[in-house]
Amino acid sequence: MSEDIVLWQHGFVKGFKLKPYNEQLYANILGFYNEQEVEFCIRKKKNNATLESHAYYRGVILPICTQSEIFGGWSLDKIHRYFAGLFLKDVETFEIKGQVEFQERILSTSSISKKKMGEFITEVRIWLFQNGIETPEPSKN
């Protein structure tokens, strides 16, 4: 086999047994690797931001921003980078040879928790409101 298949799948462990949520996909992968050694990792599922929150942010909030003169024709990605730079900064401290260094990075919305994504969207909406741009409330499904 020339290529490995990397599969991220969610499931539930009960009674010392793994129950994948998508059993057909799981069976297909096992069939692909039948009679071969494999390796796998099982860990507690991360509570990442939902597809709905990403859709609201990227499909509702950012397009509304493009209609404002504030952003002067910026692309959706540029507007996102601006807000991420404001509200998704993370600073890590390192001590090297007795000297303390700080490194700043911007978190990706794909790697943050539901809670952090909610806080990020709220901060963006407050910023927009303070700058005269109104956004609709996210739908609660």
N, C-alpha and C positions, 0 to 999 in steps of 0.2 A: 504494500500500500504506500502510495507516494505522499499523501497528505493526512495529517491528523485532523480529526473533527474535534473542535473544542466546543463543549456544550455546557451552558449555564442553565440549570434547570432547578426548579423549586419543588419541594416535596414536604412530607411530614413524617416524623419518626414516632412510631407508637409500638409498644411491646417489643422493642429491640428490632423492629422491621422498618425499612424505608419504603414509603408509599409516594412515588412521584405523582405530581399533579397531572402531568401529561404522560400517561402510561404508554401510549402508542409511540411517541417520540423516544421514550426510554427503551422500548422494545426494539425499535429500529436501530438505535445506537448499539445495543447489545448484539444485535444481529450483524452489524457492520464489523464488530471486533470479535465475533465468535471464534473460539479456539486460539485466542491471542492473549498475552499478558497485557493488562491495562493498569493505569494508575488513576486515582480519583481523590478528591478532597471533599470532605463534608464539614460544613461549618454552619453556625447559626445564621439564618437569613438576615440580611441587612434591611433596615427599614428606610430604603431610599425613597426619594421623591416620586410621586405618582406620575404616570403618563398624562393624566388630566391636568396636573399643576404645570407640567412642561407645556402642554397644549395651550393652556390659558395664558401663560407668560409669553410664549413665542408666537401664538396665533391670535392673541387679542391685544395684550399690552404693547408689545413691540410694534405691531402694525399701526396702532393708534399714535405712537410716538413719531412715526414717519410723516404723519400729517401735520406735525407742529413745526413752526419756523425755528424753534429752539435747536432742532437737530439738523437743520440746513441741508436736507437731502442725504443724510447718512444712511448707510445700509442697515438692515436689521442686525447683522453681526457687529457692526461698529457700535450701535446703540447698546447691544448686549455687553460688549466689552467695557463700555463706559460704566454701566450699572454694576457689572461684576467688579470692576476696579474700585467702585465706591463701597459696595456692600458685601463682597465676598472675599475680602482680604483675610489672610491668615499669616501670622508672624510666628516663626519658630526661632527659639534661642539656642545657640551653640556656644559651648565654652571650649576654646582651643588654647592650650598653653597659658591658662589664666586670663585670657582675653575673652570677653563676651561679644559674640556677633549675633546680629539679628538678620534673618532672611525672610523676606516677604514673598508670598505667592498668592495667586488668585485661585480660589477653589472652583471646580467645575460643577455646574448644576447637575450633571449626571452622577456625581459622587456624593452629593449632600443628602442629608436625611429629609424626611417629610417635614419635620419641624423647622429645620433650617431653610428649606425651600419656601415654606409658608412665611417665615420671617423676612426672607429676601423679597418675596413678592410684596409684602406689606410695606417694606422700606421703599421699594421702587414706587409703589402707588402713592405713598405719602410725598415722596420727592416730586412726582408728577403733579399731584394736587397742589402742592406749594408753588409750583411753576405754571399753574393755570391749565393743566391737562387733566381732564376727568376720565376715569376708566370705570367700566361696569364691575359690579361685584362678581367674584367667581361663583359659578353655579355650584350648588350643593346637591350632588346626586346621591 
